[in-house]
Amino acid sequence: MYHKTLPYRMFSLFNYVFLAVIAFLCMLPLVHTLAVSLSGRAPANANLVGLLPIDFTWDAYHKTLSNANFLHSLWISVIRTVIGTAIAMAVTFLTAYPLSKESTVFRSRTWYSWFFVVTLLFGGGLVPTYIIIQKLGLMNSLWALILPGAIDVWLLVLLLNFFRGIPHALEEAALIDGAGQFRILLLIYLPLSLPAIATLSLFKMVGHWNAWFDGLIYLKNIQDYPLATFLQTILIQIDSTQLSSLGREMENISNNTVKAAQIFIGALPILMVYPFLQKYFVKGMVVGSVKE
């Protein structure tokens, strides 16, 4: 009955108000960006726009969606996110399963575990990684953005701990019925791990969508840039003459409203996907944190 006491109710009210304020503050930059993208050129360039549009217009979105280079970079980001997330989840799932077994079942488990832990603590660095990508012939290809991050050790540890929370009795019963390890993996572990896989997929999806630095160093043609790299290039680089190959359409991107529209459209896919994975996100995080 502790939840009916006055101190508990006051504490709950404080939590709700505090979280509502934090959520509102997190939404402010996005609301401001949306307001700028829907405002006229003069108030946007004069930084007069707050949380509501001034001189409402759709011109920025019309220019953005008629920009073939922007749409092409958006399509590359979609392909990278879908293929990269699928490959990463498949590799992580197949790696976490044997590592979740006891050392009596998988005798080399400790050696492989230390191998992944070392890569988690010590990275090879930018130059060795660049040389490897170059020697493998992955330069100027989408695989240079996908394969180096195919397995994330941090996500591997999360999924491994989730596997260890699945009752061993289920696996023992399947072994008695004659099932092999591959069948146990697909028919028992995969269905039970859907909340964890959905959570980790969301992490990986956001990572691929927002990654921009790898596209900048592994891709030479600006036309092949994913959306995050494309936006970083046009928003950060001062020397816009490097973008002259994109034609006269790039002249309009210097406008604050067009930039705001591109940023909002770039963030929109993740905002649309997140509500569908949010229920798995909460369940996946809670189940992996409980130990008995």
Secondary structure in CASP SS format (residue, H / E / C, confidence):
PFRMAT SS
TARGET T0000
AUTHOR 0000-0000-0000
METHOD secondary structure of the structure
MODEL  1
M C 1.00
Y H 1.00
H H 1.00
K H 1.00
T C 1.00
L H 1.00
P H 1.00
Y H 1.00
R H 1.00
M H 1.00
F H 1.00
S H 1.00
L H 1.00
F H 1.00
N H 1.00
Y H 1.00
V H 1.00
F H 1.00
L H 1.00
A H 1.00
V H 1.00
I H 1.00
A H 1.00
F H 1.00
L H 1.00
C H 1.00
M H 1.00
L H 1.00
P H 1.00
L H 1.00
V H 1.00
H H 1.00
T H 1.00
L H 1.00
A H 1.00
V H 1.00
S H 1.00
L C 1.00
S C 1.00
G C 1.00
R H 1.00
A H 1.00
P H 1.00
A H 1.00
N H 1.00
A C 1.00
N C 1.00
L C 1.00
V C 1.00
G C 1.00
L C 1.00
L C 1.00
P C 1.00
I C 1.00
D C 1.00
F C 1.00
T C 1.00
W C 1.00
D H 1.00
A H 1.00
Y H 1.00
H H 1.00
K H 1.00
T H 1.00
L H 1.00
S C 1.00
N C 1.00
A H 1.00
N H 1.00
F H 1.00
L H 1.00
H H 1.00
S H 1.00
L H 1.00
W H 1.00
I H 1.00
S H 1.00
V H 1.00
I H 1.00
R H 1.00
T H 1.00
V H 1.00
I H 1.00
G H 1.00
T H 1.00
A H 1.00
I H 1.00
A H 1.00
M H 1.00
A H 1.00
V H 1.00
T H 1.00
F H 1.00
L H 1.00
T H 1.00
A H 1.00
Y H 1.00
P H 1.00
L H 1.00
S C 1.00
K C 1.00
E C 1.00
S C 1.00
T C 1.00
V C 1.00
F C 1.00
R C 1.00
S C 1.00
R H 1.00
T H 1.00
W H 1.00
Y H 1.00
S H 1.00
W H 1.00
F H 1.00
F H 1.00
V H 1.00
V H 1.00
T H 1.00
L H 1.00
L H 1.00
F C 1.00
G C 1.00
G C 1.00
G C 1.00
L H 1.00
V H 1.00
P H 1.00
T H 1.00
Y H 1.00
I H 1.00
I H 1.00
I H 1.00
Q H 1.00
K H 1.00
L C 1.00
G C 1.00
L C 1.00
M C 1.00
N C 1.00
S C 1.00
L C 1.00
W H 1.00
A H 1.00
L H 1.00
I H 1.00
L H 1.00
P H 1.00
G H 1.00
A C 1.00
I C 1.00
D C 1.00
V H 1.00
W H 1.00
L H 1.00
L H 1.00
V H 1.00
L H 1.00
L H 1.00
L H 1.00
N H 1.00
F H 1.00
F H 1.00
R H 1.00
G C 1.00
I C 1.00
P C 1.00
H H 1.00
A H 1.00
L H 1.00
E H 1.00
E H 1.00
A H 1.00
A H 1.00
L H 1.00
I H 1.00
D C 1.00
G C 1.00
A C 1.00
G C 1.00
Q H 1.00
F H 1.00
R H 1.00
I H 1.00
L H 1.00
L H 1.00
L H 1.00
I H 1.00
Y H 1.00
L H 1.00
P H 1.00
L H 1.00
S C 1.00
L H 1.00
P H 1.00
A H 1.00
I H 1.00
A H 1.00
T H 1.00
L H 1.00
S H 1.00
L H 1.00
F H 1.00
K H 1.00
M H 1.00
V H 1.00
G H 1.00
H H 1.00
W H 1.00
N H 1.00
A C 1.00
W C 1.00
F H 1.00
D H 1.00
G H 1.00
L H 1.00
I H 1.00
Y H 1.00
L C 1.00
K C 1.00
N C 1.00
I H 1.00
Q H 1.00
D H 1.00
Y C 1.00
P C 1.00
L H 1.00
A H 1.00
T H 1.00
F H 1.00
L H 1.00
Q H 1.00
T H 1.00
I H 1.00
L H 1.00
I H 1.00
Q C 1.00
I C 1.00
D C 1.00
S H 1.00
T H 1.00
Q H 1.00
L H 1.00
S H 1.00
S H 1.00
L H 1.00
G C 1.00
R C 1.00
E C 1.00
M H 1.00
E H 1.00
N H 1.00
I H 1.00
S C 1.00
N C 1.00
N H 1.00
T H 1.00
V H 1.00
K H 1.00
A H 1.00
A H 1.00
Q H 1.00
I H 1.00
F H 1.00
I H 1.00
G H 1.00
A H 1.00
L H 1.00
P H 1.00
I H 1.00
L H 1.00
M H 1.00
V H 1.00
Y H 1.00
P H 1.00
F H 1.00
L H 1.00
Q H 1.00
K H 1.00
Y H 1.00
F H 1.00
V H 1.00
K H 1.00
G H 1.00
M H 1.00
V H 1.00
V H 1.00
G C 1.00
S C 1.00
V C 1.00
K C 1.00
E C 1.00
END
